[in-house]
Amino acid sequence: MASGNSTPLPAPTSDGPRARRRSTGRLGEAQRRWEAEILTPALARSPERRSEFTTLGGIPVDRLYTPLSSDREFEEIGYPGEYPFTRGVHPTMYRGRVWSMRMFSGFGTPEDTNARFRYLLQHGESGLSIAFDDPTLYGIDADDHEALGEVGKCGVNVSSLDDMGRLLRAIPLDRVTTSMTINGPANIVWGMYLLTAERAGVPMAALGGTTQNDILKEYIAQKEFLYPPKPALRLVTDTIEYAVRATPRWNPVSISGYHIREAGSTAVQELAFTLADGMAYVEAAVERGLPVDDFAPRLSFFFNSHNDFFEEIAKFRAARRLWAEAMRGKFGAKKERSWWMRFHTQTAGCSCTAQQPELNVVRTAIQALAGVMGGTQSLHTNSYDEALQLPTEDAVRIALRTQQIIAEESGVVAAADPFGGSYYVEWLTDRMAEEARKYFDRIDALGGVVAGIERGFFQREIQEASFRYQRAVESGELKVVGVNAYTVDAPIKVPRLKISEQARAQQSKRLAALRRRRNARAHSAALERLRKVAGTESENTMPAVLDALRARATLGEIVHAFQDVFGAYRERSMY
């Protein structure tokens, strides 16, 4: 019996325009007959529940999709592993290798999170994903008065190179890839990672992983920025340039729509704004003089997977198509890998509810399945208790097991892009791409992403979408199970994980000891050198950042040195 893998794929065929017109005519007649003889009597007996159905993002959805719904031929849909990669970047997809399973983890001191990392690796996680606390995200040392009450609460605290060493103790950095969700001070935290590997005898060229490092979306959505947009974009470009030279396996930027969606955007806005940010980074690197094919293969993306199953699948498929078209057409990339959109997916934290939190297990499973059906390369599943606290070990294990059940038991990994050719999914993919292109035109008319940020365009668009969503929930038009539908009056029974202020006390004590033992002259000289380099037009700042870290400068001290040159940034009010 012949193996299924040995059967050759048939070549796409077409009977030509005349045959298509005949087929379309027959289908049109058949559909009119169905509407008259089947649909109309059914509606007379039992009307539909509402006059209009839409996706979660507001795209109107017809009751039925057929070949009449799209002019797209099979040749245009194409095959997996083939431009424009609508159906996936790999021809075999998960038949060859399943997605990386990364659980976003971090709390308390570096030692606390190191123990969680090792627990997850023992239970089948295939890559690390580091969550940092708010002081770290804002470039503030643990002993700063502004860090009071926040150290270790929503992620791990890292204030120094020594902290990074504690965080990664006994982790095989040459065998485990690491994703770090850090943006404003990403260049500094990445520098800590590189030097920690250097101390462990692992060469930079052997390191694999990703720094999120997407500062543009911070101004658009998450608001954890440290400097004005233009110098902040320069620092991102510095990391891209340095990665090309020193870390060929590292993704220096993960262009992130996740936080855009968490801020309240629609799926189309997430798609369009994320890709626009990605193109802005490519433009900045090309202006720096980097050949596009030298860095484009190392750019990656990070998307949200929300509740509307088919809208999310269509979003991922449209994203690959749009990125491939832009890289080949707009930027002239020649390498196929430069056209690929490789992306990580995280289930929607904003969809998790504190009411009946166990229902979040179901939401997460649906969202994770959408990410897989959309062809993600990496996946994080939220824990059911995340609307209440940092997740407990039991909750994290259930979230990880959700991915493992999808991979091992559901059967969805057997076929590449199994929804490819679905009349509805293909129509919705085309519609998502069309709506995203409209946003690209509006952004270009404003003068680009930075100009759009400075004029508040992205912020207003997201605010309006978020307001519409919240109004629909509060009116009951949009049902959220356990919140405004099928509610129960019962206490929430979730094991609690509490992070005490002891984490701040311990980190502050370590910082005091670090400042006492370091060479004051070398420390001061390294920071002065950093200010001088930052003040130049285009000299790469990464070597100076690494030297400052070697001189035991802390995270906050390096951020302040940059702010001495660039200044701070205050966003215009958009209300």
VEXDREN-2710 file (C-alpha; in Angstrom, 1 decimal):
% VEXDREN-2710
k/r/px/py/pz
1/MET/0.0/0.0/0.0
2/ALA/1.4/3.4/-1.0
3/SER/2.3/5.8/1.7
4/GLY/0.2/9.0/1.9
5/ASN/3.4/11.0/1.7
6/SER/4.3/9.4/-1.7
7/THR/1.2/10.5/-3.5
8/PRO/2.1/13.5/-5.7
9/LEU/0.1/16.7/-5.5
10/PRO/-1.9/17.4/-8.6
11/ALA/-1.1/20.5/-10.5
12/PRO/-3.7/23.3/-10.2
13/THR/-6.0/23.3/-13.2
14/SER/-8.3/25.8/-14.8
15/ASP/-10.9/25.3/-17.6
16/GLY/-10.5/29.0/-18.5
17/PRO/-12.8/32.0/-18.1
18/ARG/-15.5/30.6/-20.3
19/ALA/-15.8/27.4/-18.2
20/ARG/-15.8/29.5/-15.0
21/ARG/-18.6/31.7/-16.4
22/ARG/-20.7/28.6/-17.1
23/SER/-20.0/27.2/-13.7
24/THR/-20.8/30.5/-12.0
25/GLY/-24.1/30.7/-13.9
26/ARG/-25.1/27.2/-12.8
27/LEU/-24.2/28.0/-9.2
28/GLY/-26.2/31.2/-9.3
29/GLU/-29.3/29.4/-10.6
30/ALA/-28.8/26.7/-7.9
31/GLN/-28.5/29.3/-5.2
32/ARG/-31.6/31.2/-6.3
33/ARG/-33.5/27.9/-6.3
34/TRP/-32.2/27.1/-2.8
35/GLU/-33.2/30.5/-1.5
36/ALA/-36.7/30.2/-3.0
37/GLU/-37.5/26.6/-2.1
38/ILE/-35.5/25.9/1.0
39/LEU/-34.4/29.1/2.7
40/THR/-37.6/31.3/2.4
41/PRO/-39.9/28.7/3.9
42/ALA/-37.5/28.0/6.7
43/LEU/-37.3/31.7/7.6
44/ALA/-41.0/31.9/7.6
45/ARG/-41.3/29.1/10.1
46/SER/-38.4/30.2/12.3
47/PRO/-36.7/33.6/11.8
48/GLU/-33.0/34.1/12.5
49/ARG/-32.0/35.3/15.9
50/ARG/-31.0/38.7/14.7
51/SER/-31.0/40.8/11.6
52/GLU/-27.2/40.9/11.2
53/PHE/-24.4/38.7/12.2
54/THR/-20.8/40.1/12.4
55/THR/-17.4/38.9/13.4
56/LEU/-16.1/40.1/16.8
57/GLY/-14.4/42.9/14.9
58/GLY/-17.6/44.1/13.2
59/ILE/-17.3/42.6/9.7
60/PRO/-20.8/41.6/8.5
61/VAL/-21.1/37.8/7.9
62/ASP/-23.5/36.4/5.3
63/ARG/-25.4/33.3/6.2
64/LEU/-23.8/31.2/3.4
65/TYR/-20.6/31.2/1.5
66/THR/-20.2/29.4/-1.8
67/PRO/-17.8/29.6/-4.8
68/LEU/-19.8/32.7/-5.8
69/SER/-18.4/34.5/-2.7
70/SER/-15.0/35.1/-4.2
71/ASP/-13.3/35.4/-7.6
72/ARG/-10.2/33.8/-6.3
73/GLU/-9.0/30.7/-8.1
74/PHE/-7.2/27.8/-6.4
75/GLU/-3.9/28.9/-8.1
76/GLU/-4.2/32.2/-6.1
77/ILE/-4.8/30.4/-2.8
78/GLY/-1.8/28.3/-3.5
79/TYR/0.1/25.7/-1.5
80/PRO/1.8/25.8/1.9
81/GLY/5.5/26.8/1.8
82/GLU/4.9/28.8/-1.4
83/TYR/4.6/32.6/-2.0
84/PRO/2.7/34.4/-0.7
85/PHE/2.5/31.8/2.1
86/THR/-1.2/32.4/2.9
87/ARG/-1.4/28.7/3.7
88/GLY/1.8/28.6/5.9
89/VAL/5.5/29.1/5.6
90/HIS/6.4/25.4/5.7
91/PRO/5.1/22.9/3.1
92/THR/4.5/20.2/5.8
93/MET/3.6/22.5/8.6
94/TYR/3.0/20.5/11.8
95/ARG/3.5/17.1/10.2
96/GLY/7.2/17.9/10.4
97/ARG/7.4/19.7/13.7
98/VAL/4.8/21.2/16.0
99/TRP/4.9/24.7/17.3
100/SER/7.1/25.8/20.2
101/MET/5.2/25.7/23.5
102/ARG/6.2/28.7/25.5
103/MET/4.5/29.7/28.8
104/PHE/5.0/33.3/29.6
105/SER/6.5/33.2/33.1
106/GLY/8.0/35.5/35.7
107/PHE/7.4/36.6/39.3
108/GLY/9.2/37.7/42.4
109/THR/13.0/37.4/42.5
110/PRO/15.2/35.9/39.8
111/GLU/15.5/32.7/41.9
112/ASP/11.7/32.4/42.1
113/THR/11.3/32.5/38.3
114/ASN/14.3/30.3/37.7
115/ALA/12.5/27.6/39.7
116/ARG/9.3/28.1/37.6
117/PHE/11.4/27.8/34.3
118/ARG/12.9/24.6/35.4
119/TYR/9.5/23.2/36.4
120/LEU/8.1/24.0/33.0
121/LEU/11.0/22.5/31.1
122/GLN/10.6/19.3/33.1
123/HIS/6.9/19.3/32.1
124/GLY/7.5/19.6/28.4
125/GLU/7.9/23.3/27.6
126/SER/10.2/23.7/24.6
127/GLY/11.3/27.3/25.0
128/LEU/11.4/30.0/27.7
129/SER/9.2/33.2/27.6
130/ILE/10.2/35.7/30.3
131/ALA/7.7/38.1/31.9
132/PHE/9.3/41.1/33.6
133/ASP/7.7/43.2/36.3
134/ASP/6.6/46.8/35.8
135/PRO/9.8/48.4/37.3
136/THR/11.9/46.4/34.9
137/LEU/9.6/47.2/31.9
138/TYR/9.9/50.9/32.8
139/GLY/13.6/50.8/33.3
140/ILE/13.4/51.5/37.1
141/ASP/15.7/49.8/39.6
142/ALA/14.1/47.8/42.4
143/ASP/15.2/50.2/45.1
144/ASP/13.8/53.3/43.3
145/HIS/11.0/54.9/45.3
146/GLU/8.8/54.5/42.1
147/ALA/9.1/50.7/42.3
148/LEU/7.4/50.5/45.7
149/GLY/4.7/47.9/45.7
150/GLU/5.5/46.7/42.2
151/VAL/8.7/44.6/42.5
152/GLY/8.1/41.0/41.3
153/LYS/4.3/41.5/41.3
154/CYS/3.5/41.0/37.5
155/GLY/6.8/39.4/36.4
156/VAL/10.3/38.9/37.5
157/ASN/12.5/41.8/38.7
158/VAL/15.8/42.2/36.9
159/SER/17.8/45.3/37.9
160/SER/21.4/44.3/37.1
161/LEU/23.6/41.9/35.1
162/ASP/23.9/39.8/38.3
163/ASP/20.1/39.4/38.4
164/MET/20.1/38.0/34.9
165/GLY/22.7/35.5/35.9
166/ARG/20.4/34.4/38.8
167/LEU/17.4/34.2/36.5
168/LEU/19.2/31.9/34.0
169/ARG/21.2/29.7/36.4
170/ALA/21.5/26.1/35.2
171/ILE/19.5/26.9/32.0
172/PRO/21.3/25.5/28.9
173/LEU/21.3/28.7/26.9
174/ASP/22.9/27.0/23.9
175/ARG/20.0/24.5/23.7
176/VAL/16.9/26.5/24.9
177/THR/15.6/29.4/22.9
178/THR/14.3/32.4/25.0
179/SER/11.7/35.0/24.3
180/MET/11.9/38.2/26.4
181/THR/8.8/40.5/26.5
182/ILE/10.7/43.8/27.1
183/ASN/10.5/47.0/25.0
184/GLY/11.6/50.4/26.4
185/PRO/14.8/49.0/27.9
186/ALA/15.1/46.0/25.6
187/ASN/18.6/46.9/24.4
188/ILE/19.8/46.8/28.0
189/VAL/18.1/43.6/29.1
190/TRP/19.2/41.9/25.9
191/GLY/22.7/43.0/26.7
192/MET/22.4/41.4/30.1
193/TYR/21.3/38.1/28.4
194/LEU/24.3/38.2/26.0
195/LEU/26.8/38.8/28.8
196/THR/25.2/36.1/31.0
197/ALA/25.8/33.7/28.1
198/GLU/29.3/35.0/27.7
199/ARG/30.0/34.3/31.3
200/ALA/28.7/30.7/30.9
201/GLY/31.0/30.1/27.9
202/VAL/28.2/30.2/25.3
203/PRO/29.2/32.3/22.3
204/MET/26.7/34.9/21.1
205/ALA/26.4/33.2/17.7
206/ALA/25.0/30.1/19.4
207/LEU/22.2/31.9/21.2
208/GLY/18.6/31.6/19.9
209/GLY/15.7/33.6/20.9
210/THR/13.7/36.8/20.6
211/THR/13.5/40.2/22.2
212/GLN/10.2/41.8/21.7
213/ASN/11.8/45.2/21.4
214/ASP/8.8/46.7/19.6
215/ILE/8.8/50.3/20.8
216/LEU/6.3/51.6/18.3
217/LYS/3.4/49.6/19.7
218/GLU/4.3/51.0/23.1
219/TYR/3.2/54.5/22.0
220/ILE/0.2/53.0/20.2
221/ALA/-1.1/50.7/22.9
222/GLN/0.9/49.6/26.0
223/LYS/2.4/52.9/27.0
224/GLU/5.7/51.6/28.5
225/PHE/8.0/54.0/26.7
226/LEU/11.1/55.8/28.0
227/TYR/12.2/58.2/25.3
228/PRO/10.6/60.1/22.4
229/PRO/9.6/58.0/19.4
230/LYS/12.5/58.9/17.0
231/PRO/15.4/58.2/19.3
232/ALA/13.6/55.1/20.6
233/LEU/13.3/53.9/17.0
234/ARG/17.0/54.5/16.6
235/LEU/17.8/52.2/19.5
236/VAL/15.7/49.4/18.0
237/THR/17.6/49.9/14.7
238/ASP/20.9/49.6/16.7
239/THR/19.8/46.2/18.0
240/ILE/18.9/45.0/14.5
241/GLU/22.3/46.1/13.2
242/TYR/24.1/44.5/16.1
243/ALA/22.2/41.2/15.8
244/VAL/23.1/41.0/12.1
245/ARG/26.8/41.2/13.1
246/ALA/26.9/39.1/16.3
247/THR/23.8/36.9/16.8
248/PRO/22.7/35.3/13.6
249/ARG/20.2/33.0/15.4
250/TRP/18.5/35.8/17.4
251/ASN/15.3/37.7/16.4
252/PRO/16.1/41.3/17.4
253/VAL/12.5/42.5/17.1
254/SER/9.2/40.7/17.6
255/ILE/6.6/43.1/16.1
256/SER/3.7/42.8/18.4
257/GLY/0.0/43.1/17.7
258/TYR/-0.8/41.4/21.0
259/HIS/-0.8/44.5/23.1
260/ILE/-2.7/46.4/20.4
261/ARG/-5.5/43.9/20.6
262/GLU/-5.4/43.8/24.5
263/ALA/-5.8/47.6/24.4
264/GLY/-9.2/47.1/22.6
265/SER/-8.5/47.1/18.9
266/THR/-10.3/45.0/16.4
267/ALA/-8.7/42.1/14.6
268/VAL/-8.3/44.2/11.4
269/GLN/-6.6/47.1/13.4
270/GLU/-4.3/44.6/15.1
271/LEU/-3.3/43.2/11.7
272/ALA/-2.9/46.6/10.0
273/PHE/-1.1/48.4/12.8
274/THR/1.3/45.5/13.5
275/LEU/2.4/45.2/9.9
276/ALA/2.7/48.9/9.6
277/ASP/5.0/48.9/12.6
278/GLY/7.0/46.1/11.0
279/MET/7.4/48.0/7.8
280/ALA/8.6/51.1/9.7
281/TYR/11.4/49.0/11.3
282/VAL/12.4/47.7/7.9
283/GLU/12.5/51.2/6.5
284/ALA/14.7/52.4/9.4
285/ALA/17.1/49.5/9.0
286/VAL/17.4/50.1/5.2
287/GLU/18.0/53.8/5.8
288/ARG/20.8/52.8/8.2
289/GLY/22.4/51.0/5.2
290/LEU/21.6/47.4/6.1
291/PRO/20.7/45.2/3.1
292/VAL/17.1/44.0/3.6
293/ASP/18.0/40.3/3.1
294/ASP/20.6/40.5/5.8
295/PHE/18.1/41.2/8.6
296/ALA/14.5/40.5/7.3
297/PRO/14.7/36.7/7.9
298/ARG/15.3/37.4/11.7
299/LEU/12.3/39.6/12.1
300/SER/9.3/37.9/13.8
301/PHE/5.8/38.7/14.9
302/PHE/3.6/38.3/17.9
303/PHE/-0.2/38.1/17.6
304/ASN/-3.2/37.8/19.9
305/SER/-5.7/35.0/19.4
306/HIS/-9.2/36.1/20.5
307/ASN/-12.6/34.5/20.7
308/ASP/-13.8/34.7/17.1
309/PHE/-12.4/31.4/15.8
310/PHE/-12.7/32.1/12.1
311/GLU/-11.7/35.8/12.2
312/GLU/-8.5/34.9/14.0
313/ILE/-7.6/32.2/11.4
314/ALA/-8.3/34.6/8.6
315/LYS/-6.2/37.2/10.3
316/PHE/-3.2/35.0/10.5
317/ARG/-3.5/33.9/6.9
318/ALA/-3.9/37.5/5.7
319/ALA/-0.9/38.6/7.7
320/ARG/1.4/36.1/6.0
321/ARG/0.1/37.2/2.6
322/LEU/0.4/40.9/3.2
323/TRP/3.9/40.6/4.7
324/ALA/5.2/38.5/1.9
325/GLU/3.8/41.0/-0.7
326/ALA/5.4/43.9/1.1
327/MET/8.8/42.4/1.6
328/ARG/9.1/41.2/-2.0
329/GLY/7.3/44.1/-3.7
330/LYS/7.9/47.2/-1.6
331/PHE/11.3/46.4/-0.1
332/GLY/12.7/44.2/-2.9
333/ALA/13.8/41.3/-0.7
334/LYS/15.2/38.5/-2.8
335/LYS/15.5/35.7/-0.2
336/GLU/12.5/33.5/0.4
337/ARG/13.0/33.6/4.1
338/SER/12.8/37.4/4.0
339/TRP/9.3/37.0/2.7
340/TRP/8.2/34.7/5.6
341/MET/6.1/35.9/8.4
342/ARG/7.0/33.8/11.4
343/PHE/4.9/34.5/14.4
344/HIS/4.2/33.6/18.1
345/THR/0.6/33.6/19.3
346/GLN/-0.7/34.2/22.8
347/THR/-4.3/33.6/23.7
348/ALA/-6.3/36.7/24.7
349/GLY/-5.6/37.7/28.2
350/CYS/-8.3/40.5/27.9
351/SER/-10.9/37.8/27.3
352/CYS/-10.2/36.0/30.6
353/THR/-12.9/36.7/33.2
354/ALA/-12.6/36.9/37.0
355/GLN/-16.2/35.6/37.1
356/GLN/-16.4/31.8/36.8
357/PRO/-12.7/31.7/36.0
358/GLU/-12.7/28.0/35.2
359/LEU/-14.5/28.9/32.0
360/ASN/-11.2/30.5/30.8
361/VAL/-9.9/27.0/30.2
362/VAL/-12.5/26.7/27.4
363/ARG/-11.8/30.1/26.0
364/THR/-8.1/29.4/26.0
365/ALA/-8.6/26.1/24.2
366/ILE/-10.6/27.7/21.4
367/GLN/-8.2/30.6/21.0
368/ALA/-5.2/28.2/21.0
369/LEU/-6.8/26.0/18.3
370/ALA/-7.4/29.1/16.2
371/GLY/-3.7/30.0/16.5
372/VAL/-2.8/26.4/15.4
373/MET/-5.3/26.4/12.5
374/GLY/-3.8/29.7/11.5
375/GLY/-0.3/28.3/11.3
376/THR/1.5/29.8/14.3
377/GLN/5.2/28.8/14.9
378/SER/5.0/29.3/18.7
379/LEU/2.2/29.5/21.2
380/HIS/1.4/30.6/24.8
381/THR/-1.8/29.6/26.4
382/ASN/-3.1/31.8/29.3
383/SER/-3.8/30.2/32.6
384/TYR/-7.4/30.2/33.8
385/ASP/-6.7/32.3/36.9
386/GLU/-4.9/35.2/35.2
387/ALA/-7.8/37.6/35.6
388/LEU/-7.2/37.3/39.3
389/GLN/-3.5/37.0/39.8
390/LEU/-0.2/35.6/38.5
391/PRO/-0.9/32.0/37.7
392/THR/-0.2/29.1/40.1
393/GLU/1.8/26.1/39.1
394/ASP/-1.4/24.0/38.7
395/ALA/-3.0/26.6/36.4
396/VAL/0.2/26.9/34.3
397/ARG/0.3/23.1/33.9
398/ILE/-3.3/23.0/32.7
399/ALA/-2.6/25.7/30.2
400/LEU/0.5/23.8/28.9
401/ARG/-1.5/20.6/28.8
402/THR/-4.1/22.4/26.6
403/GLN/-1.5/22.8/23.9
404/GLN/-0.3/19.3/24.3
405/ILE/-3.8/17.9/23.9
406/ILE/-4.2/19.9/20.7
407/ALA/-0.9/18.7/19.4
408/GLU/-1.2/15.0/20.4
409/GLU/-4.9/14.2/20.5
410/SER/-7.0/16.5/18.3
411/GLY/-5.7/15.4/14.9
412/VAL/-5.5/19.0/13.6
413/VAL/-1.8/18.7/13.0
414/ALA/-2.2/16.1/10.2
415/ALA/-3.1/18.5/7.4
416/ALA/-1.4/21.7/6.5
417/ASP/-3.9/24.7/6.5
418/PRO/-7.0/22.4/6.8
419/PHE/-9.3/25.4/6.3
420/GLY/-7.7/26.4/3.0
421/GLY/-10.3/26.4/0.3
422/SER/-13.2/27.0/2.8
423/TYR/-15.5/29.4/1.1
424/TYR/-16.0/31.4/4.3
425/VAL/-12.3/31.4/5.4
426/GLU/-11.0/32.4/2.0
427/TRP/-13.6/35.2/1.7
428/LEU/-12.8/36.4/5.2
429/THR/-9.0/36.2/4.6
430/ASP/-9.4/38.4/1.5
431/ARG/-11.6/40.8/3.4
432/MET/-9.2/41.2/6.3
433/ALA/-6.3/41.9/3.8
434/GLU/-8.5/44.4/2.0
435/GLU/-9.4/46.3/5.2
436/ALA/-5.7/46.3/6.3
437/ARG/-4.6/47.8/3.0
438/LYS/-7.0/50.7/3.6
439/TYR/-5.3/51.3/6.9
440/PHE/-1.9/51.2/5.2
441/ASP/-3.1/54.0/2.8
442/ARG/-4.3/56.1/5.7
443/ILE/-1.0/55.7/7.6
444/ASP/1.0/56.6/4.5
445/ALA/-1.2/59.7/4.1
446/LEU/-0.3/60.8/7.6
447/GLY/3.4/60.5/6.9
448/GLY/4.1/57.1/8.4
449/VAL/3.9/55.3/11.7
450/VAL/5.9/57.8/13.8
451/ALA/3.9/60.7/12.4
452/GLY/0.7/58.8/13.1
453/ILE/1.7/58.2/16.7
454/GLU/2.6/61.9/17.2
455/ARG/-0.8/62.9/15.8
456/GLY/-2.7/60.3/18.0
457/PHE/-4.2/58.4/15.0
458/PHE/-3.6/54.9/16.3
459/GLN/-4.6/55.8/19.8
460/ARG/-7.9/57.3/18.7
461/GLU/-8.8/54.3/16.5
462/ILE/-8.2/51.8/19.3
463/GLN/-10.1/54.0/21.8
464/GLU/-13.1/54.1/19.6
465/ALA/-13.0/50.3/18.9
466/SER/-12.6/49.6/22.6
467/PHE/-15.6/51.9/23.5
468/ARG/-17.8/50.1/20.9
469/TYR/-16.9/46.7/22.4
470/GLN/-17.5/47.8/26.0
471/ARG/-20.8/49.4/25.1
472/ALA/-21.9/46.2/23.3
473/VAL/-21.0/44.1/26.4
474/GLU/-22.8/46.5/28.8
475/SER/-25.9/46.6/26.7
476/GLY/-26.0/42.8/26.5
477/GLU/-25.8/42.9/22.7
478/LEU/-22.5/41.0/23.0
479/LYS/-22.7/38.0/25.4
480/VAL/-19.8/37.2/27.7
481/VAL/-20.6/33.9/29.5
482/GLY/-20.4/34.3/33.2
483/VAL/-20.3/38.1/33.1
484/ASN/-23.5/39.3/31.4
485/ALA/-25.0/35.9/30.6
486/TYR/-25.4/32.6/32.5
487/THR/-24.1/34.2/35.7
488/VAL/-24.0/32.5/39.1
489/ASP/-24.0/33.9/42.5
490/ALA/-21.2/31.9/44.1
491/PRO/-17.8/32.6/45.7
492/ILE/-14.7/32.3/43.5
493/LYS/-12.6/29.4/44.6
494/VAL/-9.1/29.8/43.1
495/PRO/-5.9/29.0/45.0
496/ARG/-4.1/32.3/45.6
497/LEU/-0.5/33.1/44.7
498/LYS/0.7/36.2/46.5
499/ILE/4.0/38.0/46.0
500/SER/5.2/39.7/49.2
501/GLU/7.2/42.9/49.5
502/GLN/10.1/40.6/50.5
503/ALA/11.1/40.5/46.8
504/ARG/11.7/44.3/46.8
505/ALA/13.7/44.1/50.1
506/GLN/15.9/41.3/48.8
507/GLN/16.5/43.0/45.4
508/SER/17.3/46.4/47.1
509/LYS/19.8/44.8/49.4
510/ARG/21.6/43.3/46.4
511/LEU/21.7/46.6/44.6
512/ALA/23.2/48.3/47.6
513/ALA/25.9/45.6/47.7
514/LEU/26.6/45.9/44.0
515/ARG/27.1/49.7/44.2
516/ARG/29.5/49.3/47.1
517/ARG/31.8/46.7/45.4
518/ARG/31.9/48.0/41.8
519/ASN/34.8/50.2/40.5
520/ALA/33.3/53.7/40.7
521/ARG/35.7/55.2/38.2
522/ALA/35.1/52.5/35.6
523/HIS/31.3/52.8/36.2
524/SER/31.3/56.5/35.7
525/ALA/33.5/56.4/32.6
526/ALA/31.3/53.7/31.0
527/LEU/28.1/55.8/31.5
528/GLU/29.8/58.9/30.2
529/ARG/30.9/57.0/27.1
530/LEU/27.3/55.8/26.6
531/ARG/26.0/59.4/26.7
532/LYS/28.6/60.4/24.1
533/VAL/27.7/57.6/21.7
534/ALA/23.9/58.3/22.2
535/GLY/24.6/61.9/21.2
536/THR/25.9/60.9/17.8
537/GLU/23.7/60.7/14.7
538/SER/24.2/57.0/14.0
539/GLU/26.9/55.3/16.0
540/ASN/25.6/52.0/17.3
541/THR/24.9/52.1/21.0
542/MET/25.0/48.4/21.8
543/PRO/28.8/48.1/22.4
544/ALA/28.5/51.0/24.9
545/VAL/25.5/49.4/26.6
546/LEU/27.5/46.2/27.0
547/ASP/30.5/48.0/28.4
548/ALA/28.2/49.8/30.9
549/LEU/26.8/46.5/32.1
550/ARG/30.3/45.1/32.4
551/ALA/31.1/48.1/34.6
552/ARG/28.1/47.0/36.8
553/ALA/25.8/49.9/35.8
554/THR/22.2/49.0/36.8
555/LEU/19.2/49.1/34.5
556/GLY/17.9/52.3/35.9
557/GLU/21.3/54.1/35.6
558/ILE/21.7/53.2/31.9
559/VAL/18.1/54.4/31.2
560/HIS/18.9/57.7/33.0
561/ALA/22.0/58.1/30.9
562/PHE/20.0/57.7/27.7
563/GLN/17.4/60.1/29.0
564/ASP/20.1/62.7/29.7
565/VAL/20.6/62.7/25.9
566/PHE/17.2/61.9/24.5
567/GLY/14.9/63.4/27.1
568/ALA/11.7/61.7/28.4
569/TYR/8.4/61.6/26.5
570/ARG/4.9/62.6/27.5
571/GLU/2.0/61.5/25.3
572/ARG/-0.5/64.0/24.1
573/SER/-4.0/63.5/25.6
574/MET/-6.3/61.8/23.0
575/TYR/-9.6/62.5/24.7
END
